[in-house]
């Protein structure tokens, strides 16, 4: 009996959040350990389907770096990186597109559909969703060409909105196309941030393999639960936010700059982390809000 009462109390805690976010768009960057651990995959998929059933409109953007490296190794091609960015020649771009669009995207779609959701897999090429332009790196004042690696020039979100209106869950792979029809591999965090902004999403949830923004990178207990946009800049300047977290924070700031209401950085290694962040008073990660 006590267990049933506790379950009822959990539902009562979630009820005001369900009411508040019904009909709203939540953009989810799906990645990290939650994409490679089979048990966690199932948990995340079920969380996404549940969100749709209670009236929220989830939009999923995924990456796939490890799977791309695995496929390159199978064909005997060495993955090359410069300044943390994958060098993508034409052959590598073909592999990237094949893995992201043909394998990972369809796997996520299949799992959502198997769990009684309705998912549609698309890429940035569909309806010119992601208009891209070539990205160059810079070092010591010189431009470095890394091939078919792009950045977002423009998001055309109409297709996403149509899918939402028809009850579908869009699942998007981060392959963009330029005005000449060339395909580009784009960092999934950046794509997710841009899409969250373009949709004026109520929430942008970025799944990572860390508890959130930490004051001390070696102390998980130093997580900052909530902070304002201006405070993030201060934490970057004083070095609290650094290294691999910087690109993710950049994507979060872009989302807010371009129209998203709130950003949540959560630990995808925790069971039901998405639901815990959205539907509980405590939350689980770090939330960034407008000033």
GIGI-V455041 format. One record per helix or strand. SS is the DSSP state (H for helix, E for strand). FROM is the first residue (numbers start at 1). TO is the last residue. If there is no record, write none. Layout:
SS_FROM_TO / SS_FROM_TO
//
This chain:
H_2_21 / E_25_30 / H_32_35 / H_38_53 / E_57_62 / H_65_74 / E_81_82 / E_85_86 / E_88_88 / H_90_114 / E_119_123 / H_126_128 / E_130_139 / E_142_155 / H_158_165 / E_169_173 / E_175_177 / E_183_185 / H_188_198 / E_203_208 / E_214_214 / H_220_222 / E_223_223 / E_226_228 / H_229_237 / H_245_257 / E_262_267 / H_273_279 / E_286_289
//
